[in-house]
Amino acid sequence: MNSINKFKNITDYIYGLMTIPNYYFKFIDSIHVQRLRNIRQLPTAQYVFPSVNHSCFEHSLGTYFLSNKFITDLKNRQTDLEINQTLINTISLCGLFNNLGAVPFLNSFKNFYKEKYNIEYDYKSKAYEIILNLLESKGIDPECTTNKNDNENFYLNIIKNIFTKKNNYLKFYEKIVFNPKTKIDCESFDNLNRDIYKYGLNSIFDQNILMNSSLVINDEICYRYHDAFSVYDYYNAKYTIATKFYYHRISTAVELMITDVFKYIDLVNNIKENIIDNNDKFIYFLDSFIHNIKNSNKDNNRNIKKAKLILDNIDKRNLYTFVGEYYLSNKESENDFDNFNINTLLGNKNKNDVEIKPEEIRIKKDIIYLGVDDDDPLLNITFYDNNFNISKRKREEVSKLLPNRYKSKIIRVFLTNKDKKKIEAVQNALNNYKKKYKGYTHLYKSEQKMNNDEEGYISNFNIGNDNKFKGYNDYFKNVINKDKNKNTKNI
């Protein structure tokens, strides 16, 4: 009878019914995890794709579910691994805690943080800091430990490695939630599943193909020899989502505008000192932190006024203007990419073009990887055959149609206004830079310009021997008449 009411059910739109032991709810119901309900996973994507509104809380539950399933299945498949219940609980909690360091408008905040402090905002380290506070009050495993002699510090060290260790982990179970070596992990699986669903796409990858056949050999998570192409499917799905949706120009424009909002707020209230480094206030650092600026009564503060104006422009869809993007060529080095800045762009401006102030330009630099780094992603993955012999697989052995390059470096340029002459001047500068390095540019045409081009094309539509027609209707009438004449002759 003691086993009754030991579980609760949560229905998820990705995985269906998730049965979760009551033990985990003391963490799920904590304010640290519940705050994630009020932080969107892809906050600026909503301005382009309305259905992309899932929260970090949903993602945390999904990552918990997959992490728990993955390590439990490994335990059932390989009893020699000696996976006990405490280890299952520890890895499952890490899945649940994966997003505790999340902040509102994460990418915008990271832009602001990097620009001000010249360091990356490490949300994993922040998560570990919160986890320590949470475990201090809750304990790791007071009710589910099968071996009461387990050393609690051992499991605390596992959590520390998962969230803070930068190098490749040594133990297989420390790679289940985050895997820095391959990026094939439960956090990435749930991100991909949830984003694909919310973008309204059909499933383009099933994580069960890899999870259900994985084995641990020599303390390494290995996959079937014949699943190598499924690994490429996984990486390609991530790359497709990134290029088509994550880096959409409208979403990026909003991201840069929110970055500027953070800058103005920080001038009034130091965000790092008063929020990031203060755990009591960090738990209230939600998406509403930005939205509430609209209702701020500090209208006498010019920085707050500027922040409110930007937010008002976002609501009115008066966004920063996307000028164009530049794809780096193979000849350009990492230094060329890292050193490209506003001065580089303005240094390539035509002398006769209109003057542009540096503060009117926003530059976004992104590197999109197919796998983890510059190399073929298969190089980091171990496969096993039917005799459980392990080996690496070469790209040529999998398919002859796989890519030779595994990352794309993109520089995108935005203007804070819609001045046509300034847009043209920046586009000329981008083209001049392209001529030096032989990269590739895509220059954005405004909707008005595209409409004008289309009208000109229609009014001067050419066919045959320079016959000009005033529009599509005249052309189609002529074609129809010709067809009738042909049919008459045939008769």
N, C-alpha and C positions, 0 to 999 in steps of 0.2 A: 504493500500500500504506500510505502514511502516514495515509490517511483512516480506516483500520480502528480500531475501539475508540475513536472520538471521541465517542460518545454513550452515554448510559445511559437505561434506561427505568424510569419509576415509574408504577405503576397507581394512579389516583385514583378514588374512588367517584363523583365528579362528572363529570370530564372524560375518564375512561377512561385510555388509555395516554398518558403525557406523556414525550416524547423530549427529554432535556435534554443539551446538550453538556457534555463532561467539564470544560470550563473553569469552569462555575458550581459544580462540586462542591468546589472549594477554599474556596468561601464557604459552601455548604450544610453541609459537614462541619466548619465552624469551631464552636467552643464557643458563640459568640454566637448563631448560628442554631439549633444543636442544643438549647440551653436552652429554646427555645420548645416543644419536645415536652412539657415538664413544666409548661406554663401553659395552662389551659383558656381557650378563647375566651369562653364564657358559663358561668362557674363556678357561679353561684348558680341558674341555670336547671335544673341537674341535680337539684335538690331537688324539682322539680315534674315535669320531663320527663326521665326517665332516659336517653333516647337522645341527649340534647344534651350530648355529651362530647368534642367535637372540640377539638383543640389549636390554639394559635397557629402551630405549625409547619405544620400542614395548610393553614391559611389563607395563610401566607406562600408556600408552594409554589403554591397556586392563584392567588394574585395575580401571582406571577412568570409563570405560564403564560399568563394572560390578557393581561398587559402585553406580553409577548414576542409573542404572537399579534397583538395590536392594532397595534403599531408595525410589525411585519413586513408585515401586510396593507396598511397605509397605504403602505408603501414599494413594494409590488407594484402597488397601484392608481394611485399618483401618483409616477411616477419623477422629476418635476420638484421634489419635496420634498428630494431629495438626502440621503436618510437613509442614513448609512453604518453599517457593522457596529459601530463603537464606540458610536454613539448607541443602537443596538438593545441592545447589552450594558449600557449605562448605565441605560436605562429599565427593562430587565428586572431588573437588580440592585436598583433602587429598589423594584420590586415585591416582590422577595424580602426586602428589608430593611424593608418597611413596618411590621413589628411588633417591631422590635428593642428598642424602648423599653417593651414591654409589661411589666407587673408582675402578681403574683398578685392575683386578685380586683380587677380594674382599677377597676370602678365604686365598690367599697367603699373602695379606696385613694384614689380621687379625692375621695370625700366627706370622708375623714379629712384629706387634704392641704389641701383648700379650707378646711375648718373651722379648721385649725391655722395655716396660713400666709396665708390669704385670697388665694390665687392658685390657678389651675388647674394640675394636673400635666400638663405638656406632653410626652406620650410621643413625639411626632414630633421635638422638639428633642433629647430624650434619645437617640432612635434615631440622629440625625445625629451626635451626639457619639461613639456607638459605631462608626458607619460610618467616621468619620475614623481611629479606631484600627485598624479592620479593614483599611482600604485602605492604611494606612501599611505594614502588614506584607505585604499580598497584592498591592497595585497594582491599578489599575483594569482594565487590559486589556493584559497583556504578550504574549498569544498570538493574540488575535483581531482586532486592529486592522488594517483594510485599508489605511489610510493612516498610515504610521509617522510622518508629520510632524504628526499631530494634536496639538494643544495639550492636555495632560492637565488643566491648570487650567480649561480651558473646560468639561470634563465634570464636574470637581469642583464648579464653580459651578452646573451644572444640578442636581446632587444637593443642594447647599445650598439652592437655590431651592425645590425640591420639598418639602423637609422643614422649612424654617424661614420661608419667605416667607409672610406673612399675607394680603397683598393678592392680587388676581387676577393670575395669571401672564401673561406676555406671549407666551410661545412655546407652540405647541400640544402639543409633546412633554412639556412640564412639567405638562400637565393629564391625562396618561394614567393615572398611578397614583392621584393625588389631584386632584380638581377642586373647589376651594373655591367656584367660581362656580355650578356646577350640581349637584354631588354625583353626576354620572354619570361614574363612573370604575371602573377595574378592581378597586380595593380594595373598593368598595361592591358591585360585581357578585359577587365571590367570597363576600363576607359574606352576601349575600342567597341565593345558590345553596346555600351550605353550611348555612345556618340553616334554610331551607325543607326541605331533605332531612332534616336531623337532627330537625326537629319532626314528621316523618312526613307532610308535606303533598305534594300533587301540585304539580308546577311551575306557578307562577302568573305567571312571566315568563321570557322567553328573551333573554339579553343579546345574542345573535347578531343579533337583529333590528336593533339599533342599531349594533353593532360592524361588521357586514358591509356596511352601506350608508353609513357615515360617510365624509365627505370633509373635507379641510382647505382652507378658502377664507379668504383674508385672515388667515392664521395663527390661524384659529378652527376647532375641530372642529364640523362641521355635520351635520345629519341630514336625511333625505328629508322633503319637505313632507308626504307621506302617513303618516309615522311619528309624527306629533304625538300621536295617541291611544296609541301604544305607549310614549311618554314618560310619559304619565299612568299607564299600566299599571305602569310601573316604580316611580313614586313611590307609587302606591297599594299596591303589593306591600310596599314598605318600611314604609309607615304601618300596614298590616294586621299585619305581623309584630311591629312595635313595640307596638301597642296590645293585641294578643292574647297575646303571649308575653314580650317584653322587660320589660314593666311588670306582670307578674303579681304579685298581692299577696303570695304565698308567697315567690317569688323575691326580691321587694323586702324582705320581712321578714328573710330570711337576709342580704341585702346590708347592711342596717342593723346586724345583729348582728356581722357581720365588720368593719364600720366601727368598732364599739366595741372589738373585739378589737385592731385596729390601734392604737387610742388607748391601751389598757392596755400593749401591748408597747412603744409609743413612750416611755412613762414610764420604762421600764426600759432601753431601748436606742434612742437617737435614730435613727429610720429614715432620715431625710433625710441627716443628717451621716455616719452609719456605713455606709449602703447605697446610697442614690440617688446621692450625690456621690462614691462610692468604686467605680470601675468593676471593681476586682478582686473586690469582694464582691457587686456588682450581678449578676454572671453566675450567682450561686448564690441569687438572690432568686426563688424558685419557689413553686408552690402548697404545696409541702411545708413552707415557712416557717411557714405558718399551722397546718397539720395537726400539725407536730412539737411545737407548744406543748402538745398533749395529753400528751406524754411528757416534758415538761420536769421537771427535778429541782429547780427553784427553788420548791418549795412553800412556802418560808418568805417568799416575796415576795407581798404581798397583791395587787399588780396582775396578776401572773401567775396567781394563784388565780382572780381575777375573769375573766380571759381564758379560762382552762380551763373555768370554769363555763359561760360562754356557749357555747363549742364543744361541751360536753357536752349542753347544752340543744338545740343544733342537731341533734345525733345522735339525741336522744330526741324530736325534733319538737315540743319545747316552745318555740315561736317567739314573737316579739313579736306582739301582737294587733293585727290590722288593725281600726281603729275606723271609718274612713270616708274618703271622698274628696270633694273640692270642685272643680268645674269653674268657672273664672272666666267671668263674663259679659262681653259686649262693652263694657260701661261701665267696667270696671275697667282701670286703667292698668298699665304695666309696674312702676311703683313699688309699686302695691298687691300685686303678686305678689312682688316682691323683698323688700318689707318685712314680709311675713307671716312670723311666727315664733311661738315658744312663748308669748311674752308677749301677742301678738295673740290667740291662741286662748284663753288663760286669762282675758284681759280680757273675753271674751264669755260666760264661764261663769255659770250661774245661781247666785244667792247661797245658795240653800238646798241646792245640790248638794254632794257630798262634796269635801273638799279634795284637790288633786292636786299633787304635787311636780313642778317643771319637769323634773327629771332622769328622770321616769317617761315622758316624752313624746318621741317621735321624729317629725320632720316631713320628708317627702320631697317636693321640688318638681321637677316635670318639665315641659318644653315639648316637645311632639311636633309636628314640622313635616311637612307633606305634601311640601314641596320643601326649600328652603334657608332661607327667612325668611318674613316675613309675606305676601309677594306671590305672585301666580300663578307657578309654576315655569317656565312657558313664556316668561316675560319675559326670562329669562336665557339662552335657547337660540336658536340661529340655524338656520334650515331653508333647504334649497335645492330648487328645482323642476327639471323636466326639462331646462331650458335653463341650469341651474346659476346662476340668479339667486337671491340670498339675501334672506331676509326673516324677520320675526318672525310668530308666529301668535297670534291672539287666542283666548281660551277659547271664545267664542261660535261661532267658526268650526269648532271641533273637535267640540263637542257642547253641547246645551242642558241636559244633566243633570250638568254638572260642578260642584264645590263653589264657594261664594262665599268661604269662609274656609279658610285654609291652615295654621293651627296651632291646637293645643289646649294650654291651660295647666291643669295638674292639681296640686292640693295633696292629699297623702295623709297621714293621721295614724295613728300606731301607738302602742300602750302596751307598756311592758316587762313588764306583768303581765296577769293575766286577771280582775282584780277587776270584778265586774259593775256595781257602783255607779260606779266610776271610768270604765268604758266608757260608761255612760249619761251621766255628767257631761260627758265630752269630746264625745259625740255632740250633746248639747244645745248646747254651746258652738259647735260647727260649724254647727248649724242656726241659731243666733242670728246668726252671722256672715253666713250665707246671706241672712237676711231683710234685712240692711242693704244688700247689694250685688246681690241678685237673681240670684245664680249658681245652680248646680245641685249638689245633694249626693246622694251615694249612701252610705247608712249600712249597715255590715256587720251581718248577723245571725249570731250564733253557730250552730253546728250543733245545739246543744241547743235553742236558741230556735226554730229552723226546725222541728225535730222536734215540739216542743210545739205549734207553730202548726198543723202538718199533722194532728196527732192531734185537736186541737180542731175542725179543719175537717171531718175525717172523721166525728167523732161528732155533729156538728151540720149534716150535709149537708142542704141545702134544695132542694126541687124542687116545681114546681107550686104549688098553693094552700097554701103553708106546711106541706106534709107533711114531717115530719122522719124521717130514717132513722138508725139507729144506725151504719151503716157502708155501704161501697160494695157489699158482698155483697147486703144486703137490697134496695138500690136496683136492682141489676141483675136480681134475681129478680123484682121487681115489673114491670120493663120487659118481661122475657121473658114473664110471664104475660099482660100486656096484648097483646103481639104475637100470642100464641096465640089469645086471644079474638077478635082482629080476623080472623085467618086462618079461624077457625071460622065466623064470621059470613059471610065471603066465600064460603065453601063452600056 
